[in-house]
Structures are given as C-alpha cells and as structure tokens.
Amino acid sequence: MLFKPRRQEAQVARLRSIEPGTQVVRVHPTEVDCFYQTLTDQSGQTYLHLSTFGSDERQSTPKSSQSLQLDETAARQLLQILRETFHL
C-alpha cells in the first residue's frame, strides 16, 4: 500500500497586535490573489478572514497558502496604519 501524505492546509493566525517592525524588507517579486470572508464566533465576535492563494508561478494547483483573521481591534489598528501610510 502506498503512503498518501495528508493535504497541507494553509496556516491560519488571528492577529493579536500590529506593531511597527524592524526587519529589513523588500518588495516581493510575485503577486498573489486574496479572498476575504467575514465570520462570527459563538460569542458574537466578528472576524475578517483573509486568504492568499499561490502566485502564477506556483507549480501545483492554486490553494490557500496563508490566512489571517482580524477582530475589530486589529481591523481598527490596520485601518489607521493604512490611512497613515497611504494618506487616505
């Protein structure tokens, strides 16, 4: 019998904070698509779920590669960062 590896799911994380970073970063050479959904947990807390899908250069079929979930607090922090960064 052949061993069949389990399908690897995207990594999911709920953001607990958004702070300025100190890493050396650069613009990524590839682009990906991002899909969003909203969901609500049992306590009524609403989350924004963002999933990115592999770049056009990906060898395998498109699948979710990374996911993030933001609650209202994280969303407000991100909104403020976007306003400051892009002068919105």
N, C-alpha and C positions, 0 to 999 in steps of 0.2 A: 504494500500500500504506500502511495506517495504522500509525503508530508505536504500539506497545503497551508501556507502561512496565513494568519489572520489578516484581514484588511486593516490597514492602519488608519485610524480616524485622525481628523485634524486636532491639533492642540487647542484647547479652549481655556480661556482665563477670564475671570471677572476682574476688572480694574479696581484696585483699592485706592490708588492715588496716581496723580500725574504731576511729576516734578521735573524741573529743568535737568537735562543730562550733561555729562562732561565727556562722553565718549567722542572719539574722532569719527565722524560720519561723512558719507559722501552720497551723492545722488545715485540711486540704483540704476543699472543699465536696462533692466527689463520692466515691463508694466504688467499688472495683473488686473483682473476684474474683481469687484467687491459687490456682494449682495447683502442687503440688510433685512432684518425682521424685528418685530417687537414681540416681546413675550412678557407674561405676568406670572409671578410665583404665587404660591398658596396664600401668602400674607397680603397680596395685592400690589407688591412692589413691581414696577415696570422696568424692563431692561431693553436696551438696544443691542441686538446681536449682529455683529459684522463678520462676514466670512469672505476670505480672499481665495481665489482659485488660481492655479498654476499659470505661469506665463505661456505664451505661444510656443516657446522653445521647449517646453516640457515634453519628455519622451512618451509618458503614459497619457491615458485619457484624462481630461480635466477632472479634478476633485478638489475639495476644500483643503487648503494647506495650512491656514491659520484662522483662528476665530477669536474675537474679543467680545466681551459683554460689558456694557456700561450701565450703571444705575443712574438715577437723576443727579446725584452729586458729581460723579465723574463726567457726565454729559455737560453739566454746567461749567466744570473746570475746562473741558475741551473746547467748549464754545467760547470761553474767554480767551483761551490761547489762540484760537482761530481768528478772533476779532483783532487781537494784538498783532499777530503775525502777518495777516493779510490786509490790515487797515480796513476792516469791514464796518 
